Amino acid sequence: MTLSEQAAETLALQALAWLVANDDLRPVFMGASGASEADLRERAGEPEFLASVLDFLLMDDAWVIGFCDTVGEPYERPMQARAALPGGAQVHWT
């Protein structure tokens, strides 16, 4: 299933909210991304920033499962959303 960019951004915003609410994972995301608390607020509407949120989430299956279980989405949805955002096209080298 292909998601529209708007649907992908909505899912990424949900992922950002989930990350921010997670006291253990929020500092890991902020450290890995270099984002400040102000960035979380100010850049939440930027597709490129939302793509970085999904990139982070997709680094660990446990995070994907935790997020998807919380918001009631299928486990493959974050990957589909990432593909719909800037830089999400899969590169095929063959």
PyMOL Python script that loads the backbone (N, CA, C, O; Angstrom):
from pymol import cmd

cmd.read_pdbstr("""\
ATOM      1  N   MET A   1       0.847  -1.189   0.000  1.00  0.00           N
ATOM      2  CA  MET A   1       0.000   0.000   0.000  1.00  0.00           C
ATOM      3  C   MET A   1       0.884   1.241   0.000  1.00  0.00           C
ATOM      4  O   MET A   1       1.845   1.329   0.764  1.00  0.00           O
ATOM      5  N   THR A   2       0.556   2.185  -0.851  1.00  0.00           N
ATOM      6  CA  THR A   2       1.280   3.438  -0.922  1.00  0.00           C
ATOM      7  C   THR A   2       0.490   4.504  -0.174  1.00  0.00           C
ATOM      8  O   THR A   2      -0.723   4.633  -0.341  1.00  0.00           O
ATOM      9  N   LEU A   3       1.199   5.262   0.653  1.00  0.00           N
ATOM     10  CA  LEU A   3       0.559   6.340   1.394  1.00  0.00           C
ATOM     11  C   LEU A   3       0.794   7.667   0.692  1.00  0.00           C
ATOM     12  O   LEU A   3       1.823   7.859   0.044  1.00  0.00           O
ATOM     13  N   SER A   4      -0.152   8.575   0.821  1.00  0.00           N
ATOM     14  CA  SER A   4       0.066   9.932   0.325  1.00  0.00           C
ATOM     15  C   SER A   4       1.053  10.628   1.251  1.00  0.00           C
ATOM     16  O   SER A   4       1.261  10.197   2.386  1.00  0.00           O
ATOM     17  N   GLU A   5       1.653  11.695   0.769  1.00  0.00           N
ATOM     18  CA  GLU A   5       2.588  12.435   1.614  1.00  0.00           C
ATOM     19  C   GLU A   5       1.868  12.989   2.849  1.00  0.00           C
ATOM     20  O   GLU A   5       2.438  13.010   3.940  1.00  0.00           O
ATOM     21  N   GLN A   6       0.631  13.434   2.683  1.00  0.00           N
ATOM     22  CA  GLN A   6      -0.132  13.955   3.818  1.00  0.00           C
ATOM     23  C   GLN A   6      -0.381  12.873   4.868  1.00  0.00           C
ATOM     24  O   GLN A   6      -0.224  13.123   6.063  1.00  0.00           O
ATOM     25  N   ALA A   7      -0.765  11.680   4.434  1.00  0.00           N
ATOM     26  CA  ALA A   7      -0.987  10.573   5.371  1.00  0.00           C
ATOM     27  C   ALA A   7       0.311  10.181   6.053  1.00  0.00           C
ATOM     28  O   ALA A   7       0.321   9.847   7.238  1.00  0.00           O
ATOM     29  N   ALA A   8       1.414  10.221   5.300  1.00  0.00           N
ATOM     30  CA  ALA A   8       2.726   9.904   5.871  1.00  0.00           C
ATOM     31  C   ALA A   8       3.129  10.931   6.922  1.00  0.00           C
ATOM     32  O   ALA A   8       3.651  10.574   7.978  1.00  0.00           O
ATOM     33  N   GLU A   9       2.885  12.206   6.632  1.00  0.00           N
ATOM     34  CA  GLU A   9       3.202  13.259   7.600  1.00  0.00           C
ATOM     35  C   GLU A   9       2.367  13.103   8.866  1.00  0.00           C
ATOM     36  O   GLU A   9       2.867  13.310   9.972  1.00  0.00           O
ATOM     37  N   THR A  10       1.109  12.742   8.707  1.00  0.00           N
ATOM     38  CA  THR A  10       0.243  12.543   9.869  1.00  0.00           C
ATOM     39  C   THR A  10       0.769  11.404  10.741  1.00  0.00           C
ATOM     40  O   THR A  10       0.813  11.523  11.966  1.00  0.00           O
ATOM     41  N   LEU A  11       1.164  10.306  10.108  1.00  0.00           N
ATOM     42  CA  LEU A  11       1.710   9.183  10.873  1.00  0.00           C
ATOM     43  C   LEU A  11       3.019   9.587  11.550  1.00  0.00           C
ATOM     44  O   LEU A  11       3.263   9.218  12.699  1.00  0.00           O
ATOM     45  N   ALA A  12       3.857  10.339  10.848  1.00  0.00           N
ATOM     46  CA  ALA A  12       5.127  10.787  11.431  1.00  0.00           C
ATOM     47  C   ALA A  12       4.895  11.732  12.611  1.00  0.00           C
ATOM     48  O   ALA A  12       5.642  11.699  13.589  1.00  0.00           O
ATOM     49  N   LEU A  13       3.876  12.560  12.524  1.00  0.00           N
ATOM     50  CA  LEU A  13       3.526  13.425  13.665  1.00  0.00           C
ATOM     51  C   LEU A  13       3.081  12.587  14.856  1.00  0.00           C
ATOM     52  O   LEU A  13       3.411  12.905  15.998  1.00  0.00           O
ATOM     53  N   GLN A  14       2.334  11.518  14.596  1.00  0.00           N
ATOM     54  CA  GLN A  14       1.950  10.608  15.671  1.00  0.00           C
ATOM     55  C   GLN A  14       3.190   9.955  16.274  1.00  0.00           C
ATOM     56  O   GLN A  14       3.278   9.786  17.490  1.00  0.00           O
ATOM     57  N   ALA A  15       4.137   9.593  15.430  1.00  0.00           N
ATOM     58  CA  ALA A  15       5.377   8.991  15.918  1.00  0.00           C
ATOM     59  C   ALA A  15       6.166   9.988  16.754  1.00  0.00           C
ATOM     60  O   ALA A  15       6.737   9.623  17.781  1.00  0.00           O
ATOM     61  N   LEU A  16       6.201  11.242  16.323  1.00  0.00           N
ATOM     62  CA  LEU A  16       6.890  12.271  17.092  1.00  0.00           C
ATOM     63  C   LEU A  16       6.231  12.446  18.458  1.00  0.00           C
ATOM     64  O   LEU A  16       6.923  12.535  19.472  1.00  0.00           O
ATOM     65  N   ALA A  17       4.910  12.495  18.492  1.00  0.00           N
ATOM     66  CA  ALA A  17       4.197  12.615  19.765  1.00  0.00           C
ATOM     67  C   ALA A  17       4.490  11.418  20.662  1.00  0.00           C
ATOM     68  O   ALA A  17       4.666  11.576  21.870  1.00  0.00           O
ATOM     69  N   TRP A  18       4.545  10.227  20.079  1.00  0.00           N
ATOM     70  CA  TRP A  18       4.851   9.020  20.844  1.00  0.00           C
ATOM     71  C   TRP A  18       6.263   9.090  21.414  1.00  0.00           C
ATOM     72  O   TRP A  18       6.486   8.729  22.570  1.00  0.00           O
ATOM     73  N   LEU A  19       7.214   9.552  20.610  1.00  0.00           N
ATOM     74  CA  LEU A  19       8.597   9.688  21.078  1.00  0.00           C
ATOM     75  C   LEU A  19       8.704  10.708  22.212  1.00  0.00           C
ATOM     76  O   LEU A  19       9.367  10.459  23.219  1.00  0.00           O
ATOM     77  N   VAL A  20       8.057  11.842  22.042  1.00  0.00           N
ATOM     78  CA  VAL A  20       8.119  12.907  23.046  1.00  0.00           C
ATOM     79  C   VAL A  20       7.511  12.447  24.365  1.00  0.00           C
ATOM     80  O   VAL A  20       7.985  12.831  25.434  1.00  0.00           O
ATOM     81  N   ALA A  21       6.476  11.633  24.298  1.00  0.00           N
ATOM     82  CA  ALA A  21       5.826  11.145  25.517  1.00  0.00           C
ATOM     83  C   ALA A  21       6.607  10.027  26.196  1.00  0.00           C
ATOM     84  O   ALA A  21       6.331   9.689  27.347  1.00  0.00           O
ATOM     85  N   ASN A  22       7.579   9.450  25.493  1.00  0.00           N
ATOM     86  CA  ASN A  22       8.358   8.341  26.027  1.00  0.00           C
ATOM     87  C   ASN A  22       9.605   8.893  26.725  1.00  0.00           C
ATOM     88  O   ASN A  22      10.565   9.294  26.068  1.00  0.00           O
ATOM     89  N   ASP A  23       9.580   8.911  28.052  1.00  0.00           N
ATOM     90  CA  ASP A  23      10.669   9.514  28.825  1.00  0.00           C
ATOM     91  C   ASP A  23      12.012   8.814  28.624  1.00  0.00           C
ATOM     92  O   ASP A  23      13.061   9.440  28.780  1.00  0.00           O
ATOM     93  N   ASP A  24      11.995   7.534  28.282  1.00  0.00           N
ATOM     94  CA  ASP A  24      13.247   6.807  28.059  1.00  0.00           C
ATOM     95  C   ASP A  24      13.785   7.020  26.650  1.00  0.00           C
ATOM     96  O   ASP A  24      14.997   7.114  26.455  1.00  0.00           O
ATOM     97  N   LEU A  25      12.899   7.097  25.677  1.00  0.00           N
ATOM     98  CA  LEU A  25      13.313   7.162  24.283  1.00  0.00           C
ATOM     99  C   LEU A  25      13.533   8.592  23.778  1.00  0.00           C
ATOM    100  O   LEU A  25      14.351   8.814  22.885  1.00  0.00           O
ATOM    101  N   ARG A  26      12.807   9.558  24.346  1.00  0.00           N
ATOM    102  CA  ARG A  26      12.941  10.954  23.901  1.00  0.00           C
ATOM    103  C   ARG A  26      14.387  11.433  23.937  1.00  0.00           C
ATOM    104  O   ARG A  26      14.854  11.995  22.947  1.00  0.00           O
ATOM    105  N   PRO A  27      15.129  11.233  25.051  1.00  0.00           N
ATOM    106  CA  PRO A  27      16.510  11.715  25.052  1.00  0.00           C
ATOM    107  C   PRO A  27      17.404  10.974  24.059  1.00  0.00           C
ATOM    108  O   PRO A  27      18.378  11.541  23.564  1.00  0.00           O
ATOM    109  N   VAL A  28      17.085   9.723  23.767  1.00  0.00           N
ATOM    110  CA  VAL A  28      17.857   8.965  22.782  1.00  0.00           C
ATOM    111  C   VAL A  28      17.641   9.585  21.399  1.00  0.00           C
ATOM    112  O   VAL A  28      18.594   9.784  20.644  1.00  0.00           O
ATOM    113  N   PHE A  29      16.390   9.886  21.077  1.00  0.00           N
ATOM    114  CA  PHE A  29      16.086  10.535  19.802  1.00  0.00           C
ATOM    115  C   PHE A  29      16.757  11.894  19.720  1.00  0.00           C
ATOM    116  O   PHE A  29      17.369  12.218  18.702  1.00  0.00           O
ATOM    117  N   MET A  30      16.654  12.682  20.756  1.00  0.00           N
ATOM    118  CA  MET A  30      17.237  14.021  20.728  1.00  0.00           C
ATOM    119  C   MET A  30      18.760  13.948  20.583  1.00  0.00           C
ATOM    120  O   MET A  30      19.355  14.742  19.856  1.00  0.00           O
ATOM    121  N   GLY A  31      19.379  13.004  21.268  1.00  0.00           N
ATOM    122  CA  GLY A  31      20.822  12.843  21.146  1.00  0.00           C
ATOM    123  C   GLY A  31      21.237  12.370  19.765  1.00  0.00           C
ATOM    124  O   GLY A  31      22.221  12.853  19.204  1.00  0.00           O
ATOM    125  N   ALA A  32      20.486  11.426  19.221  1.00  0.00           N
ATOM    126  CA  ALA A  32      20.823  10.874  17.911  1.00  0.00           C
ATOM    127  C   ALA A  32      20.586  11.879  16.789  1.00  0.00           C
ATOM    128  O   ALA A  32      21.336  11.918  15.814  1.00  0.00           O
ATOM    129  N   SER A  33      19.556  12.679  16.928  1.00  0.00           N
ATOM    130  CA  SER A  33      19.196  13.615  15.865  1.00  0.00           C
ATOM    131  C   SER A  33      19.832  14.990  16.046  1.00  0.00           C
ATOM    132  O   SER A  33      19.936  15.762  15.093  1.00  0.00           O
ATOM    133  N   GLY A  34      20.256  15.289  17.266  1.00  0.00           N
ATOM    134  CA  GLY A  34      20.778  16.618  17.546  1.00  0.00           C
ATOM    135  C   GLY A  34      19.675  17.656  17.716  1.00  0.00           C
ATOM    136  O   GLY A  34      19.951  18.853  17.795  1.00  0.00           O
ATOM    137  N   ALA A  35      18.440  17.204  17.772  1.00  0.00           N
ATOM    138  CA  ALA A  35      17.295  18.114  17.905  1.00  0.00           C
ATOM    139  C   ALA A  35      17.148  18.582  19.343  1.00  0.00           C
ATOM    140  O   ALA A  35      17.331  17.815  20.289  1.00  0.00           O
ATOM    141  N   SER A  36      16.814  19.852  19.483  1.00  0.00           N
ATOM    142  CA  SER A  36      16.517  20.414  20.799  1.00  0.00           C
ATOM    143  C   SER A  36      15.007  20.359  21.019  1.00  0.00           C
ATOM    144  O   SER A  36      14.249  20.022  20.110  1.00  0.00           O
ATOM    145  N   GLU A  37      14.583  20.692  22.231  1.00  0.00           N
ATOM    146  CA  GLU A  37      13.135  20.747  22.488  1.00  0.00           C
ATOM    147  C   GLU A  37      12.471  21.780  21.589  1.00  0.00           C
ATOM    148  O   GLU A  37      11.352  21.570  21.120  1.00  0.00           O
ATOM    149  N   ALA A  38      13.153  22.892  21.348  1.00  0.00           N
ATOM    150  CA  ALA A  38      12.607  23.918  20.450  1.00  0.00           C
ATOM    151  C   ALA A  38      12.463  23.355  19.034  1.00  0.00           C
ATOM    152  O   ALA A  38      11.476  23.633  18.352  1.00  0.00           O
ATOM    153  N   ASP A  39      13.445  22.566  18.593  1.00  0.00           N
ATOM    154  CA  ASP A  39      13.357  21.946  17.260  1.00  0.00           C
ATOM    155  C   ASP A  39      12.140  21.043  17.151  1.00  0.00           C
ATOM    156  O   ASP A  39      11.466  21.016  16.122  1.00  0.00           O
ATOM    157  N   LEU A  40      11.865  20.307  18.213  1.00  0.00           N
ATOM    158  CA  LEU A  40      10.714  19.398  18.192  1.00  0.00           C
ATOM    159  C   LEU A  40       9.431  20.172  17.927  1.00  0.00           C
ATOM    160  O   LEU A  40       8.554  19.702  17.202  1.00  0.00           O
ATOM    161  N   ARG A  41       9.323  21.345  18.510  1.00  0.00           N
ATOM    162  CA  ARG A  41       8.127  22.165  18.310  1.00  0.00           C
ATOM    163  C   ARG A  41       8.157  22.874  16.956  1.00  0.00           C
ATOM    164  O   ARG A  41       7.169  22.857  16.221  1.00  0.00           O
ATOM    165  N   GLU A  42       9.280  23.491  16.631  1.00  0.00           N
ATOM    166  CA  GLU A  42       9.369  24.353  15.459  1.00  0.00           C
ATOM    167  C   GLU A  42       9.445  23.591  14.142  1.00  0.00           C
ATOM    168  O   GLU A  42       8.977  24.086  13.117  1.00  0.00           O
ATOM    169  N   ARG A  43      10.021  22.408  14.154  1.00  0.00           N
ATOM    170  CA  ARG A  43      10.252  21.686  12.907  1.00  0.00           C
ATOM    171  C   ARG A  43       9.243  20.565  12.668  1.00  0.00           C
ATOM    172  O   ARG A  43       9.352  19.839  11.680  1.00  0.00           O
ATOM    173  N   ALA A  44       8.274  20.417  13.551  1.00  0.00           N
ATOM    174  CA  ALA A  44       7.303  19.321  13.449  1.00  0.00           C
ATOM    175  C   ALA A  44       6.501  19.368  12.152  1.00  0.00           C
ATOM    176  O   ALA A  44       5.954  18.344  11.743  1.00  0.00           O
ATOM    177  N   GLY A  45       6.415  20.502  11.505  1.00  0.00           N
ATOM    178  CA  GLY A  45       5.670  20.614  10.260  1.00  0.00           C
ATOM    179  C   GLY A  45       6.505  20.406   9.014  1.00  0.00           C
ATOM    180  O   GLY A  45       5.975  20.457   7.904  1.00  0.00           O
ATOM    181  N   GLU A  46       7.806  20.173   9.171  1.00  0.00           N
ATOM    182  CA  GLU A  46       8.701  20.013   8.028  1.00  0.00           C
ATOM    183  C   GLU A  46       8.794  18.538   7.617  1.00  0.00           C
ATOM    184  O   GLU A  46       9.153  17.691   8.436  1.00  0.00           O
ATOM    185  N   PRO A  47       8.477  18.229   6.370  1.00  0.00           N
ATOM    186  CA  PRO A  47       8.533  16.834   5.926  1.00  0.00           C
ATOM    187  C   PRO A  47       9.904  16.185   6.142  1.00  0.00           C
ATOM    188  O   PRO A  47       9.977  15.000   6.469  1.00  0.00           O
ATOM    189  N   GLU A  48      10.985  16.943   5.966  1.00  0.00           N
ATOM    190  CA  GLU A  48      12.320  16.380   6.155  1.00  0.00           C
ATOM    191  C   GLU A  48      12.557  15.997   7.612  1.00  0.00           C
ATOM    192  O   GLU A  48      13.158  14.959   7.888  1.00  0.00           O
ATOM    193  N   PHE A  49      12.097  16.814   8.534  1.00  0.00           N
ATOM    194  CA  PHE A  49      12.244  16.498   9.956  1.00  0.00           C
ATOM    195  C   PHE A  49      11.392  15.279  10.311  1.00  0.00           C
ATOM    196  O   PHE A  49      11.833  14.395  11.045  1.00  0.00           O
ATOM    197  N   LEU A  50      10.179  15.243   9.786  1.00  0.00           N
ATOM    198  CA  LEU A  50       9.303  14.098  10.049  1.00  0.00           C
ATOM    199  C   LEU A  50       9.901  12.817   9.484  1.00  0.00           C
ATOM    200  O   LEU A  50       9.736  11.744  10.064  1.00  0.00           O
ATOM    201  N   ALA A  51      10.589  12.927   8.362  1.00  0.00           N
ATOM    202  CA  ALA A  51      11.286  11.767   7.799  1.00  0.00           C
ATOM    203  C   ALA A  51      12.354  11.271   8.770  1.00  0.00           C
ATOM    204  O   ALA A  51      12.545  10.066   8.929  1.00  0.00           O
ATOM    205  N   SER A  52      13.053  12.211   9.420  1.00  0.00           N
ATOM    206  CA  SER A  52      14.089  11.806  10.379  1.00  0.00           C
ATOM    207  C   SER A  52      13.479  11.118  11.595  1.00  0.00           C
ATOM    208  O   SER A  52      14.102  10.237  12.188  1.00  0.00           O
ATOM    209  N   VAL A  53      12.273  11.512  11.967  1.00  0.00           N
ATOM    210  CA  VAL A  53      11.574  10.850  13.076  1.00  0.00           C
ATOM    211  C   VAL A  53      11.309   9.394  12.703  1.00  0.00           C
ATOM    212  O   VAL A  53      11.547   8.490  13.504  1.00  0.00           O
ATOM    213  N   LEU A  54      10.819   9.173  11.491  1.00  0.00           N
ATOM    214  CA  LEU A  54      10.546   7.804  11.058  1.00  0.00           C
ATOM    215  C   LEU A  54      11.832   7.014  10.865  1.00  0.00           C
ATOM    216  O   LEU A  54      11.875   5.822  11.167  1.00  0.00           O
ATOM    217  N   ASP A  55      12.884   7.667  10.364  1.00  0.00           N
ATOM    218  CA  ASP A  55      14.178   6.983  10.241  1.00  0.00           C
ATOM    219  C   ASP A  55      14.623   6.463  11.602  1.00  0.00           C
ATOM    220  O   ASP A  55      15.080   5.327  11.722  1.00  0.00           O
ATOM    221  N   PHE A  56      14.488   7.298  12.622  1.00  0.00           N
ATOM    222  CA  PHE A  56      14.875   6.898  13.972  1.00  0.00           C
ATOM    223  C   PHE A  56      14.004   5.741  14.457  1.00  0.00           C
ATOM    224  O   PHE A  56      14.518   4.735  14.946  1.00  0.00           O
ATOM    225  N   LEU A  57      12.710   5.882  14.324  1.00  0.00           N
ATOM    226  CA  LEU A  57      11.785   4.849  14.782  1.00  0.00           C
ATOM    227  C   LEU A  57      12.092   3.502  14.131  1.00  0.00           C
ATOM    228  O   LEU A  57      12.030   2.461  14.786  1.00  0.00           O
ATOM    229  N   LEU A  58      12.420   3.528  12.851  1.00  0.00           N
ATOM    230  CA  LEU A  58      12.646   2.299  12.096  1.00  0.00           C
ATOM    231  C   LEU A  58      13.970   1.616  12.432  1.00  0.00           C
ATOM    232  O   LEU A  58      14.249   0.532  11.920  1.00  0.00           O
ATOM    233  N   MET A  59      14.775   2.225  13.271  1.00  0.00           N
ATOM    234  CA  MET A  59      16.046   1.623  13.665  1.00  0.00           C
ATOM    235  C   MET A  59      15.874   0.420  14.576  1.00  0.00           C
ATOM    236  O   MET A  59      16.789  -0.396  14.688  1.00  0.00           O
ATOM    237  N   ASP A  60      14.726   0.286  15.228  1.00  0.00           N
ATOM    238  CA  ASP A  60      14.548  -0.795  16.196  1.00  0.00           C
ATOM    239  C   ASP A  60      13.139  -1.375  16.076  1.00  0.00           C
ATOM    240  O   ASP A  60      12.149  -0.653  16.188  1.00  0.00           O
ATOM    241  N   ASP A  61      13.063  -2.664  15.850  1.00  0.00           N
ATOM    242  CA  ASP A  61      11.752  -3.311  15.715  1.00  0.00           C
ATOM    243  C   ASP A  61      10.890  -3.125  16.959  1.00  0.00           C
ATOM    244  O   ASP A  61       9.671  -2.993  16.850  1.00  0.00           O
ATOM    245  N   ALA A  62      11.505  -3.114  18.131  1.00  0.00           N
ATOM    246  CA  ALA A  62      10.736  -2.943  19.367  1.00  0.00           C
ATOM    247  C   ALA A  62      10.070  -1.571  19.400  1.00  0.00           C
ATOM    248  O   ALA A  62       8.952  -1.434  19.897  1.00  0.00           O
ATOM    249  N   TRP A  63      10.751  -0.559  18.873  1.00  0.00           N
ATOM    250  CA  TRP A  63      10.159   0.785  18.832  1.00  0.00           C
ATOM    251  C   TRP A  63       8.993   0.812  17.854  1.00  0.00           C
ATOM    252  O   TRP A  63       7.955   1.410  18.138  1.00  0.00           O
ATOM    253  N   VAL A  64       9.160   0.167  16.700  1.00  0.00           N
ATOM    254  CA  VAL A  64       8.084   0.114  15.706  1.00  0.00           C
ATOM    255  C   VAL A  64       6.867  -0.590  16.306  1.00  0.00           C
ATOM    256  O   VAL A  64       5.738  -0.117  16.172  1.00  0.00           O
ATOM    257  N   ILE A  65       7.103  -1.705  16.957  1.00  0.00           N
ATOM    258  CA  ILE A  65       6.004  -2.457  17.566  1.00  0.00           C
ATOM    259  C   ILE A  65       5.320  -1.638  18.649  1.00  0.00           C
ATOM    260  O   ILE A  65       4.091  -1.585  18.703  1.00  0.00           O
ATOM    261  N   GLY A  66       6.103  -0.999  19.512  1.00  0.00           N
ATOM    262  CA  GLY A  66       5.533  -0.181  20.579  1.00  0.00           C
ATOM    263  C   GLY A  66       4.691   0.958  20.038  1.00  0.00           C
ATOM    264  O   GLY A  66       3.588   1.210  20.523  1.00  0.00           O
ATOM    265  N   PHE A  67       5.213   1.644  19.033  1.00  0.00           N
ATOM    266  CA  PHE A  67       4.474   2.753  18.421  1.00  0.00           C
ATOM    267  C   PHE A  67       3.202   2.258  17.750  1.00  0.00           C
ATOM    268  O   PHE A  67       2.118   2.787  17.995  1.00  0.00           O
ATOM    269  N   CYS A  68       3.335   1.240  16.902  1.00  0.00           N
ATOM    270  CA  CYS A  68       2.174   0.744  16.151  1.00  0.00           C
ATOM    271  C   CYS A  68       1.100   0.181  17.075  1.00  0.00           C
ATOM    272  O   CYS A  68      -0.091   0.371  16.828  1.00  0.00           O
ATOM    273  N   ASP A  69       1.505  -0.504  18.127  1.00  0.00           N
ATOM    274  CA  ASP A  69       0.530  -1.015  19.085  1.00  0.00           C
ATOM    275  C   ASP A  69      -0.197   0.126  19.785  1.00  0.00           C
ATOM    276  O   ASP A  69      -1.387   0.020  20.081  1.00  0.00           O
ATOM    277  N   THR A  70       0.512   1.207  20.046  1.00  0.00           N
ATOM    278  CA  THR A  70      -0.096   2.355  20.723  1.00  0.00           C
ATOM    279  C   THR A  70      -1.115   3.060  19.843  1.00  0.00           C
ATOM    280  O   THR A  70      -2.188   3.442  20.312  1.00  0.00           O
ATOM    281  N   VAL A  71      -0.785   3.235  18.569  1.00  0.00           N
ATOM    282  CA  VAL A  71      -1.676   3.995  17.686  1.00  0.00           C
ATOM    283  C   VAL A  71      -2.593   3.116  16.837  1.00  0.00           C
ATOM    284  O   VAL A  71      -3.418   3.625  16.078  1.00  0.00           O
ATOM    285  N   GLY A  72      -2.448   1.800  16.964  1.00  0.00           N
ATOM    286  CA  GLY A  72      -3.335   0.899  16.245  1.00  0.00           C
ATOM    287  C   GLY A  72      -3.076   0.815  14.750  1.00  0.00           C
ATOM    288  O   GLY A  72      -4.012   0.677  13.963  1.00  0.00           O
ATOM    289  N   GLU A  73      -1.823   0.897  14.358  1.00  0.00           N
ATOM    290  CA  GLU A  73      -1.449   0.793  12.944  1.00  0.00           C
ATOM    291  C   GLU A  73      -0.722  -0.527  12.698  1.00  0.00           C
ATOM    292  O   GLU A  73      -0.115  -1.081  13.615  1.00  0.00           O
ATOM    293  N   PRO A  74      -0.780  -1.031  11.469  1.00  0.00           N
ATOM    294  CA  PRO A  74      -0.008  -2.231  11.141  1.00  0.00           C
ATOM    295  C   PRO A  74       1.493  -1.935  11.217  1.00  0.00           C
ATOM    296  O   PRO A  74       1.922  -0.799  11.014  1.00  0.00           O
ATOM    297  N   TYR A  75       2.272  -2.958  11.507  1.00  0.00           N
ATOM    298  CA  TYR A  75       3.702  -2.771  11.716  1.00  0.00           C
ATOM    299  C   TYR A  75       4.436  -2.262  10.480  1.00  0.00           C
ATOM    300  O   TYR A  75       5.496  -1.649  10.608  1.00  0.00           O
ATOM    301  N   GLU A  76       3.908  -2.499   9.313  1.00  0.00           N
ATOM    302  CA  GLU A  76       4.586  -2.029   8.105  1.00  0.00           C
ATOM    303  C   GLU A  76       4.291  -0.561   7.777  1.00  0.00           C
ATOM    304  O   GLU A  76       4.931   0.013   6.896  1.00  0.00           O
ATOM    305  N   ARG A  77       3.346   0.039   8.463  1.00  0.00           N
ATOM    306  CA  ARG A  77       2.925   1.407   8.133  1.00  0.00           C
ATOM    307  C   ARG A  77       4.041   2.447   8.289  1.00  0.00           C
ATOM    308  O   ARG A  77       4.147   3.322   7.429  1.00  0.00           O
ATOM    309  N   PRO A  78       4.881   2.407   9.334  1.00  0.00           N
ATOM    310  CA  PRO A  78       5.958   3.409   9.396  1.00  0.00           C
ATOM    311  C   PRO A  78       6.903   3.342   8.188  1.00  0.00           C
ATOM    312  O   PRO A  78       7.357   4.380   7.706  1.00  0.00           O
ATOM    313  N   MET A  79       7.202   2.143   7.699  1.00  0.00           N
ATOM    314  CA  MET A  79       8.062   2.009   6.516  1.00  0.00           C
ATOM    315  C   MET A  79       7.362   2.584   5.286  1.00  0.00           C
ATOM    316  O   MET A  79       7.993   3.245   4.461  1.00  0.00           O
ATOM    317  N   GLN A  80       6.073   2.336   5.165  1.00  0.00           N
ATOM    318  CA  GLN A  80       5.316   2.885   4.042  1.00  0.00           C
ATOM    319  C   GLN A  80       5.283   4.410   4.117  1.00  0.00           C
ATOM    320  O   GLN A  80       5.410   5.093   3.100  1.00  0.00           O
ATOM    321  N   ALA A  81       5.112   4.934   5.324  1.00  0.00           N
ATOM    322  CA  ALA A  81       5.095   6.384   5.502  1.00  0.00           C
ATOM    323  C   ALA A  81       6.453   6.972   5.171  1.00  0.00           C
ATOM    324  O   ALA A  81       6.540   8.024   4.538  1.00  0.00           O
ATOM    325  N   ARG A  82       7.511   6.302   5.594  1.00  0.00           N
ATOM    326  CA  ARG A  82       8.861   6.814   5.316  1.00  0.00           C
ATOM    327  C   ARG A  82       9.108   6.890   3.821  1.00  0.00           C
ATOM    328  O   ARG A  82       9.736   7.834   3.342  1.00  0.00           O
ATOM    329  N   ALA A  83       8.625   5.914   3.087  1.00  0.00           N
ATOM    330  CA  ALA A  83       8.815   5.891   1.636  1.00  0.00           C
ATOM    331  C   ALA A  83       8.108   7.058   0.948  1.00  0.00           C
ATOM    332  O   ALA A  83       8.513   7.472  -0.138  1.00  0.00           O
ATOM    333  N   ALA A  84       7.059   7.590   1.568  1.00  0.00           N
ATOM    334  CA  ALA A  84       6.282   8.676   0.974  1.00  0.00           C
ATOM    335  C   ALA A  84       6.847  10.062   1.285  1.00  0.00           C
ATOM    336  O   ALA A  84       6.392  11.058   0.723  1.00  0.00           O
ATOM    337  N   LEU A  85       7.828  10.128   2.170  1.00  0.00           N
ATOM    338  CA  LEU A  85       8.418  11.413   2.554  1.00  0.00           C
ATOM    339  C   LEU A  85       9.723  11.646   1.810  1.00  0.00           C
ATOM    340  O   LEU A  85      10.284  10.709   1.244  1.00  0.00           O
ATOM    341  N   PRO A  86      10.219  12.892   1.802  1.00  0.00           N
ATOM    342  CA  PRO A  86      11.459  13.198   1.074  1.00  0.00           C
ATOM    343  C   PRO A  86      12.607  12.267   1.462  1.00  0.00           C
ATOM    344  O   PRO A  86      12.856  12.019   2.642  1.00  0.00           O
ATOM    345  N   GLY A  87      13.298  11.760   0.444  1.00  0.00           N
ATOM    346  CA  GLY A  87      14.432  10.871   0.658  1.00  0.00           C
ATOM    347  C   GLY A  87      14.046   9.446   0.924  1.00  0.00           C
ATOM    348  O   GLY A  87      14.908   8.625   1.237  1.00  0.00           O
ATOM    349  N   GLY A  88      12.778   9.122   0.811  1.00  0.00           N
ATOM    350  CA  GLY A  88      12.313   7.782   1.162  1.00  0.00           C
ATOM    351  C   GLY A  88      12.318   6.774   0.047  1.00  0.00           C
ATOM    352  O   GLY A  88      12.023   5.600   0.267  1.00  0.00           O
ATOM    353  N   ALA A  89      12.651   7.214  -1.151  1.00  0.00           N
ATOM    354  CA  ALA A  89      12.666   6.266  -2.275  1.00  0.00           C
ATOM    355  C   ALA A  89      13.749   5.238  -2.065  1.00  0.00           C
ATOM    356  O   ALA A  89      14.878   5.577  -1.711  1.00  0.00           O
ATOM    357  N   GLN A  90      13.410   3.988  -2.281  1.00  0.00           N
ATOM    358  CA  GLN A  90      14.382   2.909  -2.129  1.00  0.00           C
ATOM    359  C   GLN A  90      15.327   2.914  -3.325  1.00  0.00           C
ATOM    360  O   GLN A  90      14.903   3.044  -4.474  1.00  0.00           O
ATOM    361  N   VAL A  91      16.605   2.771  -3.031  1.00  0.00           N
ATOM    362  CA  VAL A  91      17.611   2.726  -4.088  1.00  0.00           C
ATOM    363  C   VAL A  91      17.845   1.270  -4.470  1.00  0.00           C
ATOM    364  O   VAL A  91      18.092   0.425  -3.610  1.00  0.00           O
ATOM    365  N   HIS A  92      17.766   0.991  -5.744  1.00  0.00           N
ATOM    366  CA  HIS A  92      18.019  -0.351  -6.256  1.00  0.00           C
ATOM    367  C   HIS A  92      19.295  -0.297  -7.083  1.00  0.00           C
ATOM    368  O   HIS A  92      19.345   0.375  -8.113  1.00  0.00           O
ATOM    369  N   TRP A  93      20.313  -0.995  -6.637  1.00  0.00           N
ATOM    370  CA  TRP A  93      21.621  -0.926  -7.275  1.00  0.00           C
ATOM    371  C   TRP A  93      21.762  -1.925  -8.412  1.00  0.00           C
ATOM    372  O   TRP A  93      22.774  -1.924  -9.112  1.00  0.00           O
ATOM    373  N   THR A  94      20.770  -2.769  -8.603  1.00  0.00           N
ATOM    374  CA  THR A  94      20.898  -3.752  -9.692  1.00  0.00           C
ATOM    375  C   THR A  94      19.927  -3.461 -10.794  1.00  0.00           C
ATOM    376  O   THR A  94      19.890  -4.182 -11.791  1.00  0.00           O
TER     377      THR A  94
END
""", "prot")
cmd.dss("prot")
cmd.show_as("cartoon", "prot")
cmd.util.cbc("prot")
cmd.orient("prot")
